[in-house]
Amino acid sequence: MLKYKRFIFDYNGVIELIKPLIDTHTHTIASGHAYSTLIENCLEASKKGIKLIAMTDHGPAMPGGPHKFHFGNLKVIPQFIHGVEVLKGVELNIIDYEGNIDLDAGRLSKLDFVIASLHDVCIMPGSVKDNTRALIGAIKNKYVHAIAHPGNPIFEIDIDEVLKAAKEYNVLIEINNSSFTTSRPGSYENCKRIAYKALENGNLLTTGSDAHICYEVGLLDKSVSLLEELGADEKYVITTDVERFKKFLEEKRAF
């Protein structure tokens, strides 16, 4: 068991509270196993004070997921719905141990926010070396902005190697709220190790609800609680400042 240290205090020795304004991982009915529309998601986000959400439906390799044409037509979605800014995106499925993904570069180049992740219905869990190589391969894809739920215990990884690559290629590491509730049982300790080492390494973190119904949009309490337990400095949590997040997107496009 790791012994964790707190990373940042204000001058009174009190940890500053982390207040995410962005949810970078949400799903709509287009994902096939989610239950709300984009409009419903935005309405819920507005109620919770979330300023920006990324619409990241699963890539086409996910059983029941949307066809690739879905991602080619996201331009019809307005920039703001119910006062919430919408990033058009995708949660890519990593489909082999080289880190290849399930959407072509032409479509990815037109999206605002791209996350990539391992799902056992799209790729069998491999060895630590295999899983690590798969994530690093995806990290090297110039269109990928973030790696989602890397703490999934069925995909064991070399945390240090993944974080090293993520920092080198300016890719965010997600602390996924759903991993602490209904999804991927047994993720907590892995997520804690990843968050701790990421903070120690200077990686940028993102917070995603992984909402599959509107009531979960903006629900980031478990992720925030973990980060506050570690004493995370807000400067490492990209979702606490909309303008800083947009600057990251600009820098990533120019990367």
C-alpha positions as a Markdown table, in Angstrom:
| # | Residue | x | y | z |
|---|---|---|---|---|
| 1 | Met | 0.0 | 0.0 | 0.0 |
| 2 | Leu | 1.4 | 3.4 | -1.0 |
| 3 | Lys | 1.6 | 6.1 | 1.6 |
| 4 | Tyr | 0.3 | 9.3 | 0.0 |
| 5 | Lys | 1.5 | 12.8 | 0.7 |
| 6 | Arg | -0.5 | 16.0 | 0.1 |
| 7 | Phe | 0.8 | 18.1 | -2.8 |
| 8 | Ile | -0.3 | 21.6 | -2.2 |
| 9 | Phe | -1.6 | 23.9 | 0.6 |
| 10 | Asp | -2.5 | 27.5 | 0.7 |
| 11 | Tyr | -0.6 | 29.8 | 3.1 |
| 12 | Asn | -2.9 | 28.8 | 6.0 |
| 13 | Gly | -2.2 | 25.2 | 5.5 |
| 14 | Val | -5.8 | 24.6 | 4.1 |
| 15 | Ile | -6.3 | 22.6 | 0.9 |
| 16 | Glu | -8.0 | 24.7 | -1.8 |
| 17 | Leu | -11.2 | 23.0 | -3.0 |
| 18 | Ile | -11.3 | 21.7 | -6.5 |
| 19 | Lys | -14.4 | 22.9 | -8.4 |
| 20 | Pro | -14.7 | 21.4 | -11.9 |
| 21 | Leu | -16.6 | 23.5 | -14.5 |
| 22 | Ile | -16.1 | 21.0 | -17.3 |
| 23 | Asp | -17.2 | 17.4 | -17.8 |
| 24 | Thr | -15.0 | 15.8 | -20.5 |
| 25 | His | -16.7 | 12.4 | -20.7 |
| 26 | Thr | -20.4 | 12.1 | -21.4 |
| 27 | His | -22.6 | 9.7 | -23.5 |
| 28 | Thr | -25.9 | 10.1 | -25.3 |
| 29 | Ile | -28.4 | 7.5 | -26.6 |
| 30 | Ala | -26.2 | 7.3 | -29.7 |
| 31 | Ser | -23.8 | 5.1 | -27.7 |
| 32 | Gly | -26.4 | 2.4 | -27.7 |
| 33 | His | -26.2 | 1.6 | -23.9 |
| 34 | Ala | -26.8 | 5.2 | -22.7 |
| 35 | Tyr | -30.2 | 6.6 | -22.0 |
| 36 | Ser | -30.4 | 10.4 | -22.5 |
| 37 | Thr | -30.2 | 12.9 | -25.4 |
| 38 | Leu | -27.6 | 15.6 | -25.7 |
| 39 | Ile | -30.3 | 18.2 | -24.9 |
| 40 | Glu | -31.1 | 16.4 | -21.7 |
| 41 | Asn | -27.5 | 16.2 | -20.8 |
| 42 | Cys | -27.0 | 19.9 | -21.4 |
| 43 | Leu | -30.0 | 20.8 | -19.3 |
| 44 | Glu | -28.7 | 18.7 | -16.4 |
| 45 | Ala | -25.2 | 20.3 | -16.8 |
| 46 | Ser | -26.7 | 23.8 | -16.6 |
| 47 | Lys | -28.5 | 22.9 | -13.4 |
| 48 | Lys | -25.2 | 21.8 | -11.8 |
| 49 | Gly | -23.2 | 24.9 | -12.9 |
| 50 | Ile | -21.2 | 23.0 | -15.5 |
| 51 | Lys | -20.1 | 25.4 | -18.2 |
| 52 | Leu | -18.8 | 22.9 | -20.8 |
| 53 | Ile | -19.3 | 19.3 | -21.7 |
| 54 | Ala | -17.6 | 17.0 | -24.2 |
| 55 | Met | -20.1 | 14.8 | -26.0 |
| 56 | Thr | -18.0 | 11.6 | -26.3 |
| 57 | Asp | -20.1 | 8.8 | -27.6 |
| 58 | His | -18.4 | 5.4 | -28.1 |
| 59 | Gly | -16.5 | 4.8 | -31.4 |
| 60 | Pro | -18.0 | 2.4 | -33.9 |
| 61 | Ala | -16.2 | -0.7 | -32.7 |
| 62 | Met | -18.3 | -0.7 | -29.5 |
| 63 | Pro | -21.2 | -3.2 | -29.9 |
| 64 | Gly | -24.4 | -1.1 | -30.4 |
| 65 | Gly | -22.3 | 2.1 | -30.9 |
| 66 | Pro | -22.9 | 4.7 | -33.5 |
| 67 | His | -21.8 | 4.3 | -37.1 |
| 68 | Lys | -18.9 | 6.4 | -38.3 |
| 69 | Phe | -21.3 | 8.7 | -40.1 |
| 70 | His | -22.5 | 9.9 | -36.7 |
| 71 | Phe | -19.1 | 11.5 | -36.1 |
| 72 | Gly | -19.0 | 13.1 | -39.5 |
| 73 | Asn | -22.2 | 14.9 | -38.9 |
| 74 | Leu | -21.6 | 16.4 | -35.5 |
| 75 | Lys | -21.2 | 19.8 | -37.2 |
| 76 | Val | -25.0 | 20.2 | -37.1 |
| 77 | Ile | -24.9 | 20.5 | -33.3 |
| 78 | Pro | -25.0 | 24.1 | -32.0 |
| 79 | Gln | -22.1 | 25.4 | -29.9 |
| 80 | Phe | -24.3 | 26.1 | -26.9 |
| 81 | Ile | -27.4 | 24.2 | -25.6 |
| 82 | His | -29.2 | 25.5 | -22.5 |
| 83 | Gly | -26.2 | 27.8 | -22.0 |
| 84 | Val | -23.7 | 24.9 | -21.8 |
| 85 | Glu | -20.9 | 24.8 | -24.4 |
| 86 | Val | -20.7 | 21.5 | -26.2 |
| 87 | Leu | -17.5 | 20.0 | -27.5 |
| 88 | Lys | -18.1 | 17.5 | -30.3 |
| 89 | Gly | -16.0 | 14.4 | -29.6 |
| 90 | Val | -15.7 | 10.6 | -29.3 |
| 91 | Glu | -14.5 | 8.0 | -26.9 |
| 92 | Leu | -12.3 | 5.9 | -29.2 |
| 93 | Asn | -11.9 | 2.2 | -28.6 |
| 94 | Ile | -8.3 | 1.0 | -28.7 |
| 95 | Ile | -8.6 | -2.2 | -30.9 |
| 96 | Asp | -5.1 | -3.7 | -30.7 |
| 97 | Tyr | -1.9 | -3.7 | -28.6 |
| 98 | Glu | -0.3 | -1.2 | -31.0 |
| 99 | Gly | -2.8 | 1.4 | -29.9 |
| 100 | Asn | -4.8 | 1.6 | -33.2 |
| 101 | Ile | -8.3 | 3.1 | -32.8 |
| 102 | Asp | -11.7 | 2.7 | -34.5 |
| 103 | Leu | -12.2 | 6.0 | -36.3 |
| 104 | Asp | -10.3 | 7.4 | -39.2 |
| 105 | Ala | -8.0 | 10.5 | -39.2 |
| 106 | Gly | -10.3 | 12.5 | -41.5 |
| 107 | Arg | -13.1 | 12.4 | -39.0 |
| 108 | Leu | -10.9 | 12.8 | -35.9 |
| 109 | Ser | -9.4 | 15.9 | -37.4 |
| 110 | Lys | -12.8 | 17.6 | -37.3 |
| 111 | Leu | -13.6 | 16.8 | -33.7 |
| 112 | Asp | -13.1 | 19.1 | -30.7 |
| 113 | Phe | -12.2 | 16.5 | -28.1 |
| 114 | Val | -11.0 | 12.9 | -28.4 |
| 115 | Ile | -10.5 | 10.4 | -25.7 |
| 116 | Ala | -9.3 | 6.8 | -26.0 |
| 117 | Ser | -9.8 | 3.8 | -23.8 |
| 118 | Leu | -9.6 | 0.1 | -23.4 |
| 119 | His | -12.8 | -1.9 | -23.3 |
| 120 | Asp | -12.8 | -5.7 | -23.0 |
| 121 | Val | -15.6 | -6.0 | -25.6 |
| 122 | Cys | -13.2 | -4.4 | -28.2 |
| 123 | Ile | -9.8 | -5.8 | -27.1 |
| 124 | Met | -8.9 | -8.7 | -24.8 |
| 125 | Pro | -7.0 | -7.7 | -21.7 |
| 126 | Gly | -3.3 | -8.6 | -22.2 |
| 127 | Ser | -0.2 | -8.6 | -20.2 |
| 128 | Val | 1.0 | -5.5 | -18.5 |
| 129 | Lys | 3.4 | -5.0 | -21.4 |
| 130 | Asp | 0.6 | -5.4 | -23.9 |
| 131 | Asn | -1.8 | -3.1 | -22.2 |
| 132 | Thr | 0.8 | -0.5 | -21.6 |
| 133 | Arg | 1.9 | -0.6 | -25.3 |
| 134 | Ala | -1.7 | -0.2 | -26.4 |
| 135 | Leu | -2.2 | 2.9 | -24.3 |
| 136 | Ile | 1.1 | 4.5 | -25.3 |
| 137 | Gly | 0.2 | 3.8 | -29.0 |
| 138 | Ala | -3.0 | 5.7 | -28.6 |
| 139 | Ile | -1.3 | 8.5 | -26.7 |
| 140 | Lys | 1.0 | 9.0 | -29.7 |
| 141 | Asn | -2.0 | 9.5 | -32.0 |
| 142 | Lys | -1.9 | 13.3 | -32.6 |
| 143 | Tyr | -5.7 | 13.5 | -32.4 |
| 144 | Val | -6.1 | 12.0 | -28.9 |
| 145 | His | -6.5 | 14.5 | -26.1 |
| 146 | Ala | -7.0 | 12.2 | -23.1 |
| 147 | Ile | -6.8 | 8.6 | -21.9 |
| 148 | Ala | -10.0 | 7.5 | -20.2 |
| 149 | His | -10.3 | 5.3 | -17.1 |
| 150 | Pro | -6.7 | 4.0 | -17.1 |
| 151 | Gly | -7.3 | 2.5 | -13.6 |
| 152 | Asn | -9.4 | -0.3 | -14.9 |
| 153 | Pro | -8.0 | -3.3 | -13.0 |
| 154 | Ile | -8.6 | -5.8 | -15.8 |
| 155 | Phe | -6.1 | -3.9 | -17.9 |
| 156 | Glu | -3.0 | -3.7 | -15.7 |
| 157 | Ile | -0.5 | -1.2 | -16.9 |
| 158 | Asp | 2.9 | 0.2 | -16.2 |
| 159 | Ile | 1.7 | 3.4 | -14.7 |
| 160 | Asp | 5.1 | 5.2 | -14.9 |
| 161 | Glu | 5.5 | 4.4 | -18.5 |
| 162 | Val | 2.0 | 5.6 | -19.4 |
| 163 | Leu | 2.4 | 8.8 | -17.5 |
| 164 | Lys | 5.8 | 9.5 | -19.0 |
| 165 | Ala | 4.3 | 9.1 | -22.6 |
| 166 | Ala | 1.2 | 11.2 | -21.7 |
| 167 | Lys | 3.4 | 14.1 | -20.5 |
| 168 | Glu | 5.6 | 13.9 | -23.5 |
| 169 | Tyr | 2.7 | 14.0 | -26.0 |
| 170 | Asn | 0.6 | 16.5 | -24.0 |
| 171 | Val | -2.2 | 14.0 | -23.3 |
| 172 | Leu | -4.5 | 14.3 | -20.3 |
| 173 | Ile | -5.1 | 11.5 | -17.8 |
| 174 | Glu | -8.7 | 11.0 | -16.8 |
| 175 | Ile | -9.9 | 10.5 | -13.2 |
| 176 | Asn | -13.2 | 8.8 | -14.1 |
| 177 | Asn | -16.0 | 9.3 | -11.6 |
| 178 | Ser | -17.9 | 6.3 | -12.8 |
| 179 | Ser | -15.0 | 4.0 | -12.0 |
| 180 | Phe | -15.7 | 4.7 | -8.3 |
| 181 | Thr | -19.4 | 4.0 | -8.5 |
| 182 | Thr | -21.1 | 1.7 | -11.1 |
| 183 | Ser | -18.3 | 0.8 | -13.5 |
| 184 | Arg | -15.1 | -1.2 | -13.4 |
| 185 | Pro | -15.2 | -2.6 | -9.8 |
| 186 | Gly | -11.9 | -2.5 | -8.0 |
| 187 | Ser | -10.6 | 0.6 | -9.7 |
| 188 | Tyr | -10.2 | 2.8 | -6.6 |
| 189 | Glu | -6.7 | 1.9 | -5.5 |
| 190 | Asn | -5.4 | 1.9 | -9.1 |
| 191 | Cys | -6.9 | 5.3 | -9.7 |
| 192 | Lys | -5.4 | 6.6 | -6.5 |
| 193 | Arg | -2.0 | 5.3 | -7.5 |
| 194 | Ile | -2.3 | 6.9 | -11.0 |
| 195 | Ala | -3.5 | 10.2 | -9.6 |
| 196 | Tyr | -0.7 | 10.3 | -7.0 |
| 197 | Lys | 2.0 | 9.5 | -9.5 |
| 198 | Ala | 0.5 | 11.9 | -12.1 |
| 199 | Leu | 0.6 | 14.7 | -9.6 |
| 200 | Glu | 4.2 | 13.8 | -8.7 |
| 201 | Asn | 5.1 | 13.7 | -12.3 |
| 202 | Gly | 3.4 | 16.9 | -13.3 |
| 203 | Asn | 0.8 | 15.4 | -15.6 |
| 204 | Leu | -2.4 | 17.2 | -16.4 |
| 205 | Leu | -5.5 | 15.5 | -15.2 |
| 206 | Thr | -9.1 | 15.7 | -16.5 |
| 207 | Thr | -12.3 | 14.8 | -14.7 |
| 208 | Gly | -15.0 | 12.9 | -16.5 |
| 209 | Ser | -18.4 | 11.6 | -15.2 |
| 210 | Asp | -18.6 | 9.0 | -17.9 |
| 211 | Ala | -22.3 | 9.7 | -17.7 |
| 212 | His | -24.6 | 7.2 | -19.4 |
| 213 | Ile | -27.8 | 9.0 | -18.2 |
| 214 | Cys | -28.3 | 12.7 | -17.8 |
| 215 | Tyr | -28.5 | 12.6 | -14.0 |
| 216 | Glu | -24.8 | 11.6 | -14.0 |
| 217 | Val | -23.6 | 14.5 | -16.1 |
| 218 | Gly | -21.4 | 16.8 | -14.0 |
| 219 | Leu | -21.3 | 14.2 | -11.2 |
| 220 | Leu | -17.7 | 14.4 | -10.4 |
| 221 | Asp | -17.8 | 14.1 | -6.6 |
| 222 | Lys | -15.8 | 10.9 | -6.2 |
| 223 | Ser | -13.0 | 12.1 | -8.5 |
| 224 | Val | -12.8 | 15.4 | -6.7 |
| 225 | Ser | -12.8 | 13.7 | -3.3 |
| 226 | Leu | -9.8 | 11.6 | -4.4 |
| 227 | Leu | -7.9 | 14.6 | -5.7 |
| 228 | Glu | -8.6 | 16.6 | -2.6 |
| 229 | Glu | -7.5 | 13.7 | -0.5 |
| 230 | Leu | -4.2 | 13.9 | -2.3 |
| 231 | Gly | -4.1 | 17.6 | -1.9 |
| 232 | Ala | -4.0 | 18.2 | -5.7 |
| 233 | Asp | -3.2 | 21.7 | -6.9 |
| 234 | Glu | -5.9 | 23.0 | -9.3 |
| 235 | Lys | -3.2 | 23.8 | -11.8 |
| 236 | Tyr | -2.9 | 20.1 | -12.6 |
| 237 | Val | -6.7 | 19.7 | -12.9 |
| 238 | Ile | -7.5 | 21.1 | -16.3 |
| 239 | Thr | -11.3 | 21.0 | -15.9 |
| 240 | Thr | -11.4 | 23.8 | -13.3 |
| 241 | Asp | -10.9 | 26.6 | -15.7 |
| 242 | Val | -12.7 | 26.9 | -19.1 |
| 243 | Glu | -10.2 | 29.3 | -20.6 |
| 244 | Arg | -7.2 | 27.3 | -19.5 |
| 245 | Phe | -8.9 | 24.2 | -20.9 |
| 246 | Lys | -9.5 | 25.9 | -24.3 |
| 247 | Lys | -5.8 | 27.0 | -24.3 |
| 248 | Phe | -4.8 | 23.4 | -23.8 |
| 249 | Leu | -7.0 | 22.4 | -26.9 |
| 250 | Glu | -5.3 | 25.1 | -28.9 |
| 251 | Glu | -1.8 | 23.9 | -27.9 |
| 252 | Lys | -2.7 | 20.4 | -28.6 |
| 253 | Arg | -3.9 | 21.3 | -32.1 |
| 254 | Ala | -0.5 | 22.9 | -32.7 |
| 255 | Phe | 1.4 | 20.0 | -31.1 |
